Amino acid sequence: MKLHTIDTGFFKLDGGAMFGVVPKAIWNKTNPADANNLCPWAMRCLLIEDGDRLILIDTGIGNKQDEKFFSHYYLHGDATMDSSLTALGFNRDDITDVFLTHLHFDHVGGAIMRDGEKLVPAFKNAVYWSNTKHWDWAVNPNDREKASFLKENILPVQESGQLKFIDAHDNVKFTDEISIRFVYGHTESMMLPLINYKGKQILYMADLLPSVGHLPLPYIMAYDMFPLQTLTEKKIFLNEAVAKNYILFLEHDPINECCTLQLTEKGVRLNQTFKLSDV
């Protein structure tokens, strides 16, 4: 097995929304905002070579939306899905599996592309993986979350016939070396892959821990549907990460790809940061 970071560029979101009840005077020290109160965030995906499978975890925001949509998110950076795959000697057609942690637009937007007037899977040879609880939640969105669940990112996956579902129970096996943990605070049934790699365990954090700046327990996004559930889940996972020496793969941290944690008098805090290639 080999793991590769796939950079798909950066976007910006409101710092207050990203840190919830935490005052700007505190979070601005770790994630400085611009004049419009916006902070940059990565859209960092993971590519897994596992035997004859090439598994992509999440897809970034993509490029099919209109100018008005992108004007809200200030995409920047030189990296794209295609450039990152090409640098590794791959292309989209090589992908056998697209694993979607959840269906918010910054995680699933790149799963679909425009082909003339049609919307089609961006990875034509891949099986797309979600779970029934989250899929139903996304296609019948609540009023608060529906702006994150865009039908053009979701319905073409199902219409293509390439969609399959994973049973939503904790520690279900995706492959021999990848199990799945489920969390429910950010959105219904978000999936976190836990990967055995080189004698270590790497946990893909998705939106349970967007960045190292979110390590203190109360630092919870306003985007989370059930913040008290997130609080409970963060406490469980961060303590487990310390006890079992997990490496955390960070999807949105603008600087840090991976980190380990340590227990301090202030609770669980950052230990080391490093690139995935250094593992």
C-alpha positions in Angstrom: 0.0 0.0 0.0 1.1 3.6 -0.8 -0.5 6.8 0.3 -0.3 10.1 -1.5 -1.5 13.6 -0.7 -3.7 15.1 -3.4 -3.8 18.9 -3.3 -6.8 20.5 -5.1 -6.2 24.1 -4.1 -7.5 26.5 -1.5 -10.7 28.3 -0.8 -11.9 30.9 1.8 -14.6 30.7 4.5 -15.6 33.1 7.2 -13.4 32.7 10.2 -16.3 33.2 12.6 -18.3 30.4 11.0 -15.2 28.1 11.1 -14.7 28.6 14.8 -18.2 29.0 16.1 -18.5 30.6 19.6 -14.7 31.1 19.9 -13.9 34.9 19.8 -11.9 36.2 16.8 -9.2 37.6 19.2 -8.4 34.0 20.0 -8.7 32.1 16.7 -7.1 34.8 14.6 -3.8 34.0 16.3 -3.7 30.6 14.6 -5.8 31.3 11.5 -5.4 34.9 10.5 -8.3 36.4 8.6 -8.2 38.9 5.8 -10.0 42.3 5.7 -13.3 40.5 4.9 -12.9 38.1 7.9 -12.1 35.2 5.6 -9.5 32.5 6.3 -7.9 30.3 3.7 -8.5 26.5 3.9 -7.0 23.6 2.0 -9.0 21.0 0.1 -6.6 18.2 0.6 -7.6 14.7 -0.6 -5.9 11.3 -0.1 -5.0 8.8 -2.8 -4.5 5.2 -1.7 -2.7 2.6 -3.9 -4.0 -0.8 -2.5 -3.2 -3.7 -4.7 -5.2 -3.3 -8.0 -7.3 -0.5 -6.5 -6.6 3.2 -6.6 -8.8 4.8 -4.0 -9.5 8.5 -3.8 -10.9 10.0 -0.6 -12.9 13.1 -1.3 -12.6 15.3 -4.4 -12.4 19.0 -3.4 -14.8 21.6 -4.8 -14.3 20.9 -8.5 -14.6 23.5 -11.3 -18.1 23.1 -12.8 -20.0 25.8 -10.8 -20.7 29.2 -12.2 -18.8 32.4 -11.6 -21.3 33.7 -9.0 -20.8 30.5 -6.9 -17.0 30.7 -7.0 -17.1 34.4 -6.2 -18.2 33.5 -2.6 -15.3 31.1 -2.0 -12.2 32.8 -3.5 -10.5 29.7 -5.0 -6.7 30.1 -5.2 -3.5 28.2 -5.4 -1.8 26.4 -8.3 -2.7 22.8 -7.4 -5.7 21.0 -9.0 -6.9 17.4 -8.9 -5.5 16.8 -12.4 -2.1 18.3 -11.7 -1.7 16.4 -8.5 -2.7 13.1 -10.1 -0.4 13.8 -13.1 2.6 14.5 -10.8 2.1 10.9 -9.4 1.8 9.4 -12.8 -1.9 8.8 -12.7 -5.0 10.3 -14.3 -8.7 10.3 -13.5 -9.5 7.2 -15.5 -7.1 5.2 -13.2 -9.2 5.8 -10.1 -11.2 2.7 -9.2 -12.9 4.0 -6.0 -14.1 7.4 -4.9 -14.8 7.4 -1.2 -16.9 10.4 -0.1 -16.6 11.2 3.6 -19.8 13.3 3.2 -21.6 15.2 0.5 -20.9 18.9 1.3 -19.8 20.7 -1.8 -16.1 21.2 -0.8 -15.8 17.4 -0.4 -17.9 16.1 -3.4 -17.9 19.0 -5.9 -15.0 17.5 -7.9 -16.8 14.1 -8.2 -18.9 15.5 -11.1 -17.9 17.4 -14.1 -19.5 19.1 -17.1 -19.5 17.3 -20.5 -21.1 19.8 -22.7 -24.6 20.3 -21.3 -24.5 17.1 -19.2 -23.2 16.5 -15.7 -21.2 13.2 -15.6 -18.9 11.4 -13.1 -15.4 12.9 -13.2 -14.0 9.5 -12.6 -15.7 7.3 -15.2 -14.2 4.0 -14.1 -14.7 4.4 -10.4 -17.2 3.1 -7.9 -18.5 6.0 -5.7 -19.0 5.2 -2.1 -21.4 6.8 0.4 -23.8 5.4 3.0 -27.6 5.3 2.9 -28.2 7.4 6.1 -26.0 10.2 4.8 -27.3 10.0 1.2 -30.9 10.3 2.4 -29.9 13.2 4.6 -28.2 15.0 1.7 -30.9 14.4 -1.0 -33.6 15.6 1.5 -31.7 18.4 3.2 -32.8 20.5 6.1 -33.1 24.2 5.5 -30.0 25.0 7.5 -27.7 22.7 5.5 -29.2 22.6 2.1 -26.8 25.2 0.7 -24.0 22.7 1.3 -25.8 19.8 -0.4 -26.0 20.8 -4.1 -28.1 18.5 -6.2 -25.7 18.8 -9.2 -22.9 17.2 -7.0 -25.1 14.4 -5.8 -27.8 13.2 -8.1 -25.6 12.6 -11.2 -23.6 10.1 -9.1 -26.7 8.0 -8.5 -27.9 8.4 -12.1 -24.6 7.1 -13.4 -25.1 3.7 -11.8 -21.7 4.0 -10.2 -22.9 4.6 -6.6 -22.6 2.0 -3.9 -23.4 2.2 -0.2 -21.4 1.2 2.9 -23.2 -0.2 5.9 -23.2 2.5 8.6 -21.8 0.7 11.6 -18.6 1.6 13.3 -15.4 -0.1 12.3 -16.9 -1.6 9.2 -14.1 -2.8 6.9 -13.7 -1.1 3.5 -10.6 -3.1 2.6 -8.3 -5.3 4.7 -6.3 -2.2 5.8 -9.0 0.4 5.9 -11.8 0.5 8.4 -14.4 3.2 8.7 -15.5 5.2 11.8 -18.8 7.1 11.7 -19.5 10.5 13.4 -22.7 12.4 13.6 -22.0 15.9 14.9 -21.0 17.7 11.7 -23.6 16.0 9.6 -25.4 12.7 9.5 -23.1 9.7 9.3 -19.9 11.3 8.1 -17.3 8.6 7.4 -13.7 8.7 8.6 -11.3 6.2 7.1 -8.8 4.6 9.5 -5.8 3.2 7.6 -3.2 0.8 8.6 0.0 2.0 7.0 3.7 1.1 7.6 2.8 -0.1 11.1 1.0 3.1 12.0 -2.7 4.1 12.0 -3.7 7.2 10.0 -7.1 8.7 10.6 -8.6 10.9 7.9 -10.3 13.6 9.9 -12.6 15.2 7.3 -14.6 17.9 9.1 -14.4 16.5 12.6 -11.0 18.3 13.0 -10.6 20.7 10.1 -7.2 22.0 11.3 -4.8 22.0 14.2 -6.4 25.3 15.2 -9.5 23.4 16.1 -7.8 21.1 18.6 -9.3 22.7 21.8 -12.6 21.0 22.4 -14.9 24.0 22.2 -13.4 25.1 18.9 -16.3 23.7 16.8 -17.6 25.0 13.5 -20.9 26.9 13.3 -21.5 24.7 10.2 -21.9 21.6 12.5 -25.5 20.4 12.7 -25.1 19.0 16.2 -22.3 20.8 18.0 -22.7 19.0 21.4 -22.4 15.7 19.5 -19.2 17.0 17.8 -17.9 18.0 21.2 -18.4 14.4 22.5 -16.9 12.9 19.3 -13.9 15.2 19.4 -13.2 14.2 23.0 -13.4 10.5 22.2 -11.3 10.7 19.1 -8.6 13.0 20.3 -8.1 10.9 23.4 -8.0 7.8 21.3 -5.5 9.4 19.0 -3.2 10.1 22.0 -3.6 6.6 23.5 -3.0 4.8 20.2 -0.6 7.3 18.7 -2.7 7.9 15.6 -1.5 10.1 12.8 -4.2 12.6 11.9 -4.6 13.5 8.2 -6.0 17.1 8.0 -8.2 17.9 5.0 -8.6 21.6 5.5 -5.5 22.8 7.5 -3.9 25.4 5.2 -0.4 24.5 6.2 -0.2 21.1 8.0 -0.9 17.8 6.3 -0.5 15.5 9.2 -0.1 15.7 13.0 0.2 13.7 16.2 -1.2 14.7 19.5 -0.1 14.7 23.2 -1.9 15.1 26.5 -1.1 18.3 28.4 -2.4 20.1 31.5 -4.7 22.0 29.1 -6.0 18.8 27.5 -5.1 17.2 24.2 -2.9 19.4 22.2 -0.6 19.3 19.2 2.6 17.2 19.4 4.2 17.2 15.9 3.2 18.2 12.4 4.7 16.8 9.2 4.0 15.8 5.6 2.4 12.5 4.7 5.5 11.7 2.6 7.5 11.7 5.8 5.6 8.8 7.4 
